Amino acid sequence: MSKREDNKPGRAVPSGRLSRLGQFGRLAGGLAGGMLAEGARRLADGQRPQMRDMLLTPGNLLRVADRLSHLRGAAMKLGQMISLDAGDALPAELSQIMARLRASADPMPPAQLERVLTAEWGREWRLRFQRFDARPIAAASIGQVHRARTQDGRDLAIKIQYPGVRDSIDADVDNVATLLRVSGILPPTLDIAPLLAEAKTQLHEETDYRRESAQMEAYGRHLSGNDAFVVPVPAPDFTTDNALAMSYVEGVPIESMAEAAQGERDRIAGLLIELVLDELFRFGIMQTDPNFANFRYQPDSGRIVLLDFGAARPVAPQTSEAYARLLTAALAGDRAAVRRAAVEAGFLGEAAVRRHGALVDRMIDIILAETSRPQPFDFADRRFLAVVREQAASVASVRESWHIPPTDTLFVQRKISGMALLAARLRARVDVRPLVETRLGTERVAD
């Protein structure tokens, strides 16, 4: 959930099926106009334009991002769900769209917000509050957050779902998928149907605010004895299908701690890495949205605030076991075992290993060399990633080698990659090896 920019104007969310379809129609028309202009320019330059080159221009990419951000909901959320480590696993053109879609959304205008709240709480809803701040403190793909104080003195953060989001999920995902297919970004042999089905399932779960309230409560139980984290407490008397109420928890953006002392940055990153390992190997549940805005920090107490549990999902035992095998092989420095475990876990496709075995082995060797150093791992030093990406680009240049990991692995890896990016933002140094070794010897704890 991104922090709202104060100068960002409200823009009504298209809530009806026809109005949302019209937005996609206008997008298609804008793309067609952009294609004609780009095609004419290339012909004038003596080039023979390809459809993919005419479609994937900077102007058209901005049109896509702006229109999907206007739609919010699944149209905006889908890009966030399929991105991995800032899009390293995706074509550069698609990564540009995803990066823009991760920015904060436009809030609802006041009149639309009033209609939504009246529908949820009745015409006299304001009488239930001492104060309800009309300006949202955050706005994202599915809803926006307001601060309020109840008549009995509770400070609440209340997430209000954009109208029409839940009912439009399936159509929005299908429309975005159609845009991806006709763009030529994805090879026709790449089967994205399982990912699209899982995207629809998770989006329906994320719009179920009663489910999210229960997940928040479960997370609070898991971390009840851990003083390093704060989890908001649900307020069921104000929670409905389209409004999620919880205790308001103070905190500053966690990335603002990038200017803190080195030791504090290291401690924060270490706690987040421990949390991910606990989610994977102990809790059996993971909050899979690594948006930095979902993590805040309390400078006075040194505690990390966890927000937004709509993307919390069970971690299948086979997924935990696959990661355990992969990490065990990495700790042992066994390249062949790492390669086998990566294929078994779905990180690598067998076609990529067959075609590019030497390149894959070089990438593994680089990663093993970096992670086996005796000193704490410096997340800010990402020079080795440039080398790995160069090797990966050679593999990705053969479109038949493209591979989408299993959806469960995809969501888990998205969280892991996101936490690595946050540790890099904090310029943290963490001795990860003992943290992993400890968790690999820990039994999972049932909820």
HELIX and SHEET records of a PDB file:
HELIX    1   1 ARG A   17  ALA A   44  1                                  28    
HELIX    2   2 MET A   51  LEU A   55  1                                   5    
HELIX    3   3 PRO A   58  LEU A   71  1                                  14    
HELIX    4   4 GLY A   73  MET A   81  1                                   9    
HELIX    5   5 ALA A   92  LEU A  101  1                                  10    
HELIX    6   6 PRO A  110  TRP A  121  1                                  12    
HELIX    7   7 TRP A  125  ARG A  128  5                                   4    
HELIX    8   8 ARG A  166  SER A  168  5                                   3    
HELIX    9   9 ILE A  169  SER A  183  1                                  15    
HELIX   10  10 ALA A  193  GLU A  206  1                                  14    
HELIX   11  11 TYR A  209  HIS A  222  1                                  14    
HELIX   12  12 PRO A  236  PHE A  238  5                                   3    
HELIX   13  13 ILE A  254  GLU A  259  5                                   6    
HELIX   14  14 GLN A  262  ASP A  278  1                                  17    
HELIX   15  15 GLU A  279  PHE A  283  3                                   5    
HELIX   16  16 PHE A  292  ASN A  294  5                                   3    
HELIX   17  17 PRO A  317  ALA A  332  1                                  16    
HELIX   18  18 ARG A  335  ALA A  345  1                                  11    
HELIX   19  19 GLU A  350  ARG A  355  1                                   6    
HELIX   20  20 GLY A  357  THR A  371  1                                  15    
HELIX   21  21 ARG A  383  ALA A  396  1                                  14    
HELIX   22  22 ARG A  399  SER A  401  5                                   3    
HELIX   23  23 THR A  407  ARG A  425  1                                  19    
HELIX   24  24 VAL A  432  LEU A  440  1                                   9    
SHEET    1   A 3 PHE A 129  PHE A 132  0                                        
SHEET    2   A 3 GLY A 143  THR A 150 -1                                        
SHEET    3   A 3 ALA A 138  ALA A 139 -1                                        
SHEET    1   B 4 PHE A 129  PHE A 132  0                                        
SHEET    2   B 4 GLY A 143  THR A 150 -1                                        
SHEET    3   B 4 ASP A 155  GLN A 161 -1                                        
SHEET    4   B 4 ALA A 243  SER A 247 -1                                        
SHEET    1   C 4 PHE A 229  VAL A 230  0                                        
SHEET    2   C 4 ARG A 303  LEU A 306  1                                        
SHEET    3   C 4 PHE A 295  GLN A 298 -1                                        
SHEET    4   C 4 VAL A 252  PRO A 253 -1                                        
SHEET    1   D 2 ILE A 285  GLN A 287  0                                        
SHEET    2   D 2 ALA A 312  PRO A 314 -1                                        
SHEET    1   E 2 PHE A 377  ASP A 378  0                                        
SHEET    2   E 2 ARG A 429  VAL A 430 -1                                        
END                                                                             
